[in-house]
Amino acid sequence: NWNSGRFGQGSSLLIQSNAVVNLLTTGEKDLGGPLTNYGAIFWTNGTLYVLNDRASWTGTIENDGLWETRGDLSVANWFGNNYAVFQNNGLLRKSTGTANATMDLVVSNQSVIEPLTGVINFSRGLSSTAGAMTFGLSSASSYGHVTVTGTASVNGALGARLLDGYIPDVGVGFPVLSAGTLAGTFADTNALQVNFGRVLTAAYTATTLTLQTAATNGVNHPPT
């Protein structure tokens, strides 16, 4: 467990595929060297600062496993530059909290971003041209969002998950993604076939993506 403290200059942290790390308590957590995760990280409390000045501080994150944010928490950029990177090659998930979880790092997604509830806010842009996004839908007013300051570049797969037995009414829209500029569209939308008599379609503007609900010939039974 990591409750507080600093991984300083010259440090590195490797989480093996069978390992679990819990980020606990409100104590400040500082990452001054590279972190590579092949296991599971469950983050429930406290701000995580990443320190990278492209000199003696080399904090950066590569996620090749599960990174699950369980609350409205922030990965903060200590020096305020664009050197610290979050490279997602695994699953980046927000599972609890109805407000913002902020990623104040340069983020590149090569795998899956999964906001099940609340908002994942990427405050230094987002590149997701080879990865996927899957949005949780719990009700007409409770669903996962992604917001991006600057440009969100997309082209991978787009999906949704119906949660807590919810089946959306036909015509309900879910504005799930907003950015300063939305560049591209999702090429693979097969995972918008959410079953239970419903399919979602993607509607784009220059800055937003909304999922619109339509009916299919499937049987409308609530998910279990």
Helices and strands as residue ranges (DSSP letters): E 5-7, E 13-15, E 20-23, E 29-31, E 34-37, E 40-43, E 48-50, E 60-63, E 66-70, E 74-77, E 85-88, E 91-96, E 100-103, E 106-109, E 112-115, E 119-122, E 126-128, E 132-137, E 145-154, E 157-162, E 173-183, E 188-191, E 198-204, E 208-215
